[in-house]
């Protein structure tokens, strides 16, 4: 049951992009991915966080005949995408644990007709594993109204993926039982081993498979590691850096004119600080507010109403909502282009998590900074955390990923961009044009590491690196 022919799809693609998605052009190679999907190919897409992967299945769903089933592991991502599609007058919905009984029954009745009005239905992998839901899909399939299956965050399928979920393995049911329905898989974080595992598990066919693997390099992102020890409070280092950025923006007349033209506040420096613990979210956001920075916490322990308001006002750049201090689930699927920095308060759980979270900076293509605070005490705590996890089904993969991230932090002889590309299997990384701390000054980086991991004079160590002088203009 292929999609439209290539000649027809190319005519409709640009019109639909403008009319439904309010965009004037595609990012390379979005057009090629969409055409392959419409031509009925299985598709595997690996692209950086800012690429716009969701458009690759949403636009074909609007053009094509029938319903697209989107499988996603994240409820917040489902909600964000469904709301955005509804705002564009696309009939989209979701079935998950937050769906009301009345809405769930309405959607299942729609499927039971065999000719659903819903264009995109977002579901969890656990929902796909139920006999009832599968029976409903068979009805749609028999009426030739099942356009395609889209698997978002496809790395969750692989036991070698950093977010492996056993329920994703059961998605092989689609190829086994609905063999001619095209499947599109999308991820930002698949190593070559994970990619092979995903393709094999889902039974993607060599004869009709199109693989699109874009570079993981983001040249507009400046990567740096700031070394610390548990004896010192790195809050002062971060606060001084952030206040320095505010001052430079206010002093730069050219930047002032640019911001005023965009109706941006001059003092707004939108960013995300990731922490591992809820208590850190609350304490750090409070501390920043006491020092005049508009910061809000975001974690699973807050009421949904508070999280929704924080997210909405942060996306809208409202006053007092410049910085979100969040646990790692925050940010998935959020289309906010002007995030100027992402800071990790401790070493994250995995290399993939670090890359994905850092990638939420600079989606507009402008220079942005990704800061990692690293200590060997944090390293040891991270190892203990992974070693003691109750679900050890892919512990070997998680430890390997964590070790790669530790190697990234400890390295003082290699470009950060090159290390990121190498981890994801790219043989050659594009030149980073001094958009990392190693390229800026490798000798001082090594000296700062040797001192910073042990020194009690943490702020002086960072000042030696000249990091207080790094603004967004410094990595353009």
Secondary structure, DSSP 8 states (H G I E B T S, - for coil): -----HHHHHHHHHHHHHHHH--SS--TTHHHHHHHHHTT-EEEEE--TTS-TTHHHHHHHHHSSSEEEEE-S-HHHHHHHHHHHHHTT--EEEESTTS-HHHHHHHHHHHHTSS-S-SEEEE-HHHHTSHHHHHHHHHHHHTT-EEEEEEESGGGGSTTSTT--HHHHGGGHHHHHSTTSEEEEEES---HHHHHHHHHHHT--TTTEEEEE-----TTEEEEEEE--TTS-THHHHHHHHHHHHHHHHH-HHHHHHHHHTT--TT---EEEE-S-HHHHHHHHHHHHHTT--EEEE-TTS-HHHHHHHHHHHHTT-TT-SEEEE-TTTTTT-------EEEESS--S-HHHHHHHHTTS-TTSS-EEEEEEE-HHHHHHHHHHHHT-S--TTHHHHHHHHHHHHHHHH-SSS-HHHHHHHHTT-SS----TT-BHHHH-HHHHHHHHHHHTT-S-HHHHHHHTTGGG--GGGG-
